[in-house]
Amino acid sequence: MEKYLICSDLDGTLLLKNQTISEKTLHLLQQLIEEGHHFAVSTGRMYNSATDFAKMVHPKADVIASNGGVVAVSGEIIQQSTMKESALLETFSLCQAHDLAVFFFSTNTVYYTKTPPSYFSDEEDKGRVNATKLVAVQTEQAFLEHYDQFVNGIVIEEEAFDKLGALRSELEKLTDVSILSSHANNIEILPKDMDKKYAVKKLANYLKIKPENIIAFGDGENDIGMLEVAGVGVAMDNASDLVKKSADYVTTANDTDGIYYFLKQHLNR
């Protein structure tokens, strides 16, 4: 039997607006895993949170977290990247200069420069982040005490999008940083040459899955590399036009069982 590796982003892709997975999609993914295929959540979320959603699908589900910074198979981390000190310092300084909040992530901790949004700690939204700890790094000294733990980072701004654009222009000039976005309100900060694309390739090679048998689903800019490297790249109908142009197929939206309907048709279920 030809085995497939199915990789899916979470927000706007696998998850509904209430942070759950539709019963149709969940049951089909569980059936495919039981048949010997592989499934991995592939998300910008930190490892703890990503793992929770992977387990929601199946105990054997794999994890690509922190936009590719962490890759785990059956609960064992097989790859973990960290950002260079110089790149982190430049990023921290630029965010401070632009008066924008930046959050850095380890596998289980959120390090923040300003007050975190409510969903970082509210019990109802716990699954969105699920950090074991929240640690303030509001000064350069505090920042330097923890920088060696940082896998990736994110800048979040809900209102002043012009400030985000100005900051992104400067961040893109840094040599050891990759810049992406998963939503209009953020800037995703990654180590150079590290994103979901490289993580998916690493996972497929580890699992001995042919490139043409990788099926990837996504809706954001940070999913484009993954969609392009997959044998079958699928954008959700709620994705931006840029993401859709990078995909081989477009399925229905995340809240109308897009993953379920595509897999049913593509795999002749």
Disulfide bonds with the S-S distance in Angstrom:
none
